[in-house]
Amino acid sequence: MIFKKNKEDINKQLHFESTQKYLEIDKIKDDTIFLKDGSLRAVFMVSSINMELRSDQESTSVISMYQSALNALDFPIQIIVQSRKVDLTSYMATLEESVLQQTIPLLREQTEEYIVFLKEILSSVNVMDKRFFVIVPYYPNVIAQQSAGALSFLGIKKKSPSGAMQHTNYEENLMKLGERVQSVASSFSGIGLTATKLPTEALIELFYACYNPETAGHEHIKNLGSLGAKYITTRNAVEQNLE
């Protein structure tokens, strides 16, 4: 009885808040991020150029074109570099399974040696995946007076009543953001970079990876409808530890 009472007291003291409550994101819809201040964001994943494989003249030319592309824009953008540890557990499992199914002795031996080689590398270094993102903002009916600063990787501005989105202009706002998106994509295309706009599901996956870095490498969101809950907590885990 004493234990049961302590358990109830602990559950009352635990205050489970929604993570979304502390984010500046209002919703993610139509391949667009809608912030609580009424502004919109589109996110690109952009390819990269290995400058070490280029001659000095080629490198100078690429840098010059990159500078010109940025100067041609009449609105701010934000460039984010994201490094994540790659989880090769499933890949290693696939290789080990292929060894069991391999009927050619030479190929089986080579695969086994490759597995040993990978395990030696993974035991000493982390395999990292580096991605490049470009964030394009649009503030409906608002002229930005100052830089958004580094409050977050979205370049979020402080909330302003005047920045609230007018729902009647929803389609127009998306169209204006789309014009900026096309402008940025064209600018990077001229440099030889491929810019791919992230759809709704990819945006959600991106934020899931940002706020769950330990699990995002080997877990992926399969049912986006499950994200419609008021909040997500570890209440069940806490109760199991108490029992």
C-alpha positions as CSV (number, residue, x, y, z in Angstrom):
1,M,0.0,0.0,0.0
2,I,2.9,2.4,0.8
3,F,4.5,1.6,-2.5
4,K,1.2,2.2,-4.4
5,K,0.7,5.6,-2.6
6,N,4.3,6.6,-3.5
7,K,3.6,5.7,-7.1
8,E,0.5,7.8,-7.2
9,D,2.3,10.8,-5.7
10,I,5.1,10.5,-8.2
11,N,2.6,10.4,-11.1
12,K,0.9,13.5,-9.8
13,Q,4.3,15.3,-9.5
14,L,5.3,14.4,-13.1
15,H,4.1,17.2,-15.4
16,F,4.0,15.9,-18.9
17,E,4.2,18.8,-21.3
18,S,3.8,18.7,-25.1
19,T,7.1,19.1,-26.9
20,Q,5.2,21.0,-29.6
21,K,4.3,23.6,-27.0
22,Y,7.9,24.9,-26.9
23,L,8.5,24.9,-30.6
24,E,7.9,27.8,-32.9
25,I,6.3,25.5,-35.5
26,D,2.5,25.7,-35.8
27,K,2.1,23.0,-38.4
28,I,3.7,21.3,-41.4
29,K,1.4,21.1,-44.4
30,D,1.6,21.3,-48.2
31,D,5.4,20.8,-48.1
32,T,5.7,24.0,-46.0
33,I,6.5,24.8,-42.4
34,F,4.1,27.3,-40.8
35,L,5.4,29.1,-37.8
36,K,3.4,30.6,-35.0
37,D,4.3,34.2,-36.0
38,G,2.5,33.6,-39.3
39,S,5.6,33.2,-41.5
40,L,6.4,30.3,-43.8
41,R,9.4,28.2,-44.5
42,A,10.4,25.9,-47.3
43,V,13.4,23.6,-47.0
44,F,15.8,22.3,-49.7
45,M,18.2,19.5,-49.5
46,V,21.2,20.5,-51.7
47,S,23.9,18.5,-53.2
48,S,27.6,19.4,-52.6
49,I,30.7,19.9,-54.7
50,N,34.1,18.4,-53.6
51,M,36.4,21.4,-54.1
52,E,39.5,19.2,-53.5
53,L,38.9,17.4,-56.8
54,R,38.8,20.7,-58.7
55,S,41.7,22.7,-60.0
56,D,42.4,26.1,-58.6
57,Q,40.8,27.8,-61.6
58,E,37.7,25.6,-61.3
59,S,37.4,26.3,-57.6
60,T,37.7,30.0,-58.1
61,S,35.0,29.9,-60.8
62,V,32.6,27.9,-58.5
63,I,33.2,30.3,-55.6
64,S,32.5,33.3,-57.9
65,M,29.3,31.8,-59.3
66,Y,28.2,31.0,-55.7
67,Q,28.8,34.5,-54.7
68,S,26.9,35.9,-57.6
69,A,24.0,33.5,-56.9
70,L,23.7,34.7,-53.3
71,N,23.9,38.4,-54.3
72,A,21.1,37.9,-56.9
73,L,18.7,37.0,-54.1
74,D,16.6,39.9,-52.7
75,F,15.6,37.9,-49.6
76,P,17.5,36.1,-46.8
77,I,18.1,32.4,-46.8
78,Q,19.8,30.1,-44.2
79,I,22.2,27.3,-45.0
80,I,22.5,24.4,-42.5
81,V,25.0,21.6,-42.5
82,Q,23.8,18.6,-40.6
83,S,26.1,15.7,-39.6
84,R,24.6,12.5,-38.4
85,K,26.2,9.2,-37.4
86,V,25.1,6.5,-39.8
87,D,23.7,3.3,-38.3
88,L,25.0,0.3,-40.4
89,T,23.4,-2.4,-38.2
90,S,20.9,-3.4,-40.8
91,Y,23.5,-3.3,-43.6
92,M,25.8,-5.6,-41.6
93,A,22.9,-8.0,-40.9
94,T,22.2,-8.1,-44.7
95,L,25.8,-8.9,-45.4
96,E,25.9,-11.7,-42.8
97,E,22.7,-13.2,-44.2
98,S,24.2,-13.1,-47.7
99,V,27.2,-15.1,-46.4
100,L,24.9,-17.9,-45.3
101,Q,23.1,-17.9,-48.7
102,Q,26.2,-17.6,-50.8
103,T,27.0,-20.9,-52.6
104,I,30.3,-19.8,-54.3
105,P,33.2,-20.3,-51.8
106,L,35.3,-17.5,-53.2
107,L,32.5,-14.9,-52.9
108,R,31.6,-16.2,-49.5
109,E,35.2,-15.7,-48.3
110,Q,35.4,-12.2,-49.8
111,T,32.1,-11.2,-48.1
112,E,33.3,-12.5,-44.8
113,E,36.6,-10.6,-45.1
114,Y,34.6,-7.5,-46.0
115,I,32.4,-7.9,-42.9
116,V,35.6,-8.2,-40.7
117,F,37.0,-5.1,-42.4
118,L,33.9,-3.1,-41.7
119,K,33.7,-4.1,-38.1
120,E,37.3,-3.0,-37.6
121,I,36.5,0.4,-39.0
122,L,33.3,0.8,-37.1
123,S,35.1,-0.1,-33.8
124,S,37.5,2.8,-34.2
125,V,35.6,5.6,-36.1
126,N,32.1,6.8,-36.6
127,V,30.7,6.8,-40.1
128,M,29.1,10.2,-40.6
129,D,26.5,11.4,-43.2
130,K,26.7,15.1,-44.0
131,R,23.7,16.8,-45.5
132,F,23.2,20.4,-46.6
133,F,19.9,22.2,-46.3
134,V,18.8,25.7,-47.5
135,I,15.8,27.3,-45.7
136,V,13.7,29.8,-47.6
137,P,11.5,32.1,-45.6
138,Y,8.4,34.2,-46.4
139,Y,6.7,36.7,-44.1
140,P,3.2,37.4,-45.4
141,N,2.4,41.2,-45.4
142,V,5.5,41.8,-43.4
143,I,8.8,43.4,-44.4
144,A,11.5,42.0,-42.3
145,Q,13.3,44.9,-40.5
146,Q,16.1,42.9,-39.0
147,S,17.8,39.6,-39.2
148,A,16.1,36.7,-37.5
149,G,19.3,35.8,-35.7
150,A,20.4,32.4,-34.6
151,L,17.5,31.5,-32.3
152,S,17.1,28.2,-34.1
153,F,18.2,26.5,-37.3
154,L,15.0,27.8,-38.9
155,G,16.0,31.4,-38.4
156,I,12.8,32.1,-36.4
157,K,11.9,35.7,-35.6
158,K,10.2,36.9,-32.5
159,K,6.5,36.7,-32.5
160,S,4.7,39.7,-33.8
161,P,0.9,40.3,-34.0
162,S,1.4,42.1,-37.2
163,G,3.0,39.0,-38.7
164,A,0.0,36.7,-38.2
165,M,-1.1,34.9,-41.3
166,Q,-4.3,35.9,-43.0
167,H,-6.0,32.7,-43.8
168,T,-7.8,34.3,-46.8
169,N,-4.4,34.7,-48.4
170,Y,-3.3,31.1,-47.8
171,E,-2.9,30.2,-51.5
172,E,-1.3,33.6,-52.3
173,N,1.2,33.1,-49.5
174,L,2.1,29.6,-50.8
175,M,2.5,31.1,-54.3
176,K,4.8,33.8,-53.1
177,L,6.9,31.3,-51.2
178,G,7.0,29.1,-54.3
179,E,8.4,32.0,-56.3
180,R,11.3,32.3,-53.9
181,V,11.7,28.5,-54.0
182,Q,12.1,28.6,-57.8
183,S,14.5,31.5,-57.6
184,V,16.8,29.7,-55.1
185,A,16.6,26.4,-57.1
186,S,17.6,28.2,-60.3
187,S,20.4,30.0,-58.6
188,F,22.0,26.8,-57.3
189,S,21.3,25.0,-60.6
190,G,23.6,27.4,-62.3
191,I,26.4,26.4,-60.0
192,G,25.9,22.7,-60.7
193,L,24.1,22.0,-57.5
194,T,20.9,20.0,-57.3
195,A,18.3,21.5,-54.9
196,T,15.4,19.2,-53.9
197,K,12.5,20.7,-52.0
198,L,11.5,18.5,-49.0
199,P,7.9,17.3,-49.0
200,T,5.8,17.2,-45.9
201,E,6.8,13.7,-44.8
202,A,10.5,14.5,-45.3
203,L,10.1,17.7,-43.2
204,I,8.6,15.7,-40.4
205,E,11.4,13.1,-40.6
206,L,13.9,15.9,-40.5
207,F,12.5,17.4,-37.3
208,Y,12.2,13.9,-35.8
209,A,15.9,13.4,-36.4
210,C,16.8,16.7,-34.9
211,Y,14.9,16.1,-31.7
212,N,15.6,12.4,-31.5
213,P,19.2,12.0,-32.7
214,E,19.8,8.7,-30.8
215,T,16.9,6.8,-32.3
216,A,16.4,8.5,-35.7
217,G,19.4,6.6,-37.2
218,H,17.6,3.2,-36.9
219,E,14.0,4.2,-36.4
220,H,11.7,6.0,-38.9
221,I,8.2,7.4,-38.7
222,K,5.9,4.9,-40.5
223,N,2.5,6.3,-39.5
224,L,2.3,10.0,-39.6
225,G,-1.2,9.9,-38.2
226,S,0.3,8.8,-34.9
227,L,1.8,12.2,-34.6
228,G,-1.6,13.7,-34.1
229,A,-1.6,13.0,-30.3
230,K,-1.8,15.9,-28.0
231,Y,1.7,15.1,-26.7
232,I,4.1,12.2,-26.6
233,T,5.7,11.2,-23.2
234,T,7.5,8.3,-21.6
235,R,4.7,7.8,-19.0
236,N,4.6,4.1,-19.7
237,A,8.3,3.7,-19.2
238,V,8.1,5.6,-15.9
239,E,5.3,3.4,-14.7
240,Q,7.2,0.2,-15.7
241,N,10.2,1.4,-13.7
242,L,8.0,2.0,-10.6
243,E,6.4,-1.5,-10.7
